[in-house]
Amino acid sequence: MMSDVPEDKGGTVYIIFFILGIATLLPWNVFINSSDYFSFRFQGTSYQNNFENFFGICFNVSNVFSLAYATKYGNNISMFNKVVIPLLVQALVFSITTAIVLVPPASISGMTVFAITIPTCLVSGLLTALLQGGTFGLAARFPPKYSQAVMAGQGLGGAGVSLAKLATLLGAAANSNAATYKDLRMSNFTYFLIASLFSFVSVAAYLMLDKLPFAKYYCTGMALSSEEKKEPLLDDGGTDGDSGGEISTEKLREIYGKIKDKMIAVLLVFWVTLAVFPSVTVHIQSMHNYDDPSKDLSFSPDGNGAGRFFGDIWVPFMFLAFNGMDLAGRMLAGSFDVIPSDKLFLASAARLIFIPLFMVCNVRSNVATDKSLFPILLKTDAAPLIIMFLFALSNGYVSSRLMMVAPSFVPAADQQLAGMMMAFFLVIGLGLGSVTSFFTAYLTCECNPFSG
């Protein structure tokens, strides 16, 4: 009976899932928002201008394969090992990156930093898959708003990271090209260190779940019939569910048949997003800065300067715009059912229009040759900003609604698996988007996207 359901006092369980949501995408957000640091470290290499593409494909492809394994053989992996172990190893990975910040460029080459960073992206992708699959699977046992909490946490993580980077930049020299490594070292050391510490905060938050009656009610199966009992949250030696072993192909097909439109829709959402963000959007320059994106546009004493916003602040602000509006969309999904569940697939498909819209903005991927297969049709700074707002808002809202409603289309005993399968298709979309980003990069610069 509903009257027997414990109360989520103070929204504690919701907050915990929110924190875990931040943690699931923290590695990705940290790497893609550190463009100033990595661009400096990779100076003189062929990866200085295209490392985002390599980060994306390494992180997301390893993510896909890891989550595929976790979805198929998830019954052999305890919830403890899906959540706590990835968070602890993730903290170690961040610690390595933090330590490298303290090594000056004179002591280590850009190629060496790249050779170290790429494996950390691969490991982070593997860990994120386990953590993301476990977190969404766990949230699927709860009412839909707890899946939305995870999605909202992911959005806040991105917005917080972007805001932190923008604040750091505003405190630096007006012309980012004049920055020395000393200018970047302390801010990025602090940045990566905070990421490491947050992983430990997330572990502590997860361990609290076992002490909360509301969480126990859903996690240990008291909300289900006796044959649908679940595992204890902190069981670090058992399997996920009573049966153990791998999940049968028939069961996977059964669940796929019930929610395939939701799976394909969430795949499409993130495929479109990663196809242009950040590989294309990072090269959109202000029309005030058409001739030379590297020039200092600070306000001059005579009042003729265009302002920093149109210079070194423009691209970081675009990151913040995406993450802020993405967060807004994820939060709105928990309160407003604007798009019916049977129309979510159409909404995700409609987002394809954003790809050509970004392409005809002032994309300056190759300033030296000024080559692009697309003319600049949207010759106003308002255009890319409005497109970015709608692009990000729809990304957050549609993806969150899909993750919320999909588990409700299967029996309660299969909802955790449905949540993991949705997460699997989500990361397939991320992987496909990362691969596609090399092609979209080529279209906007008529250059070799693999060599910068």
Buried (B, 14 or more C-beta within 10 A) or exposed (E): EEEEBBEBEEBBBBBBBBBBBBBBBBBBBBBBBBBBBBBBBBEEBBBBBBBBBBBBBBBBBBBBBBBBBBBBBBBBBBBBBBBBBBBBBBBEBBBBBBEBBEEEBEEEBBEBBBEEBBEBBBBBBBBBBBBBBBBBBBBBBBBBBBBBBBBBBBBBBBBBBBBBBBEBBEEBBBBBEEBEBEBBBEBBBBBBBBBBEBBEBBBEBBBBBBEBEBBBBBBBBBBBEEEBEBBBBBBEEBBBBEEEEBBEEEEBEBBBEBBBBBBBBBBBBBBBBBBBBBBBBBBBBBBBBEEEBEEBBBEEEEEEBBBBBBBBBBBBBBBBBBBBBBBBBBBBBBEEEEBEBEEBBEBBBBBEEBBEBBBBBBBBBBBEEEEBEEEBEBEEBEBBBBBBBBBBBBBBBBBBBBBBBBBBBBEBBBBBBBBBBBBBBBBBBBBBBBBBBBEBBBBBBEBEBEEB
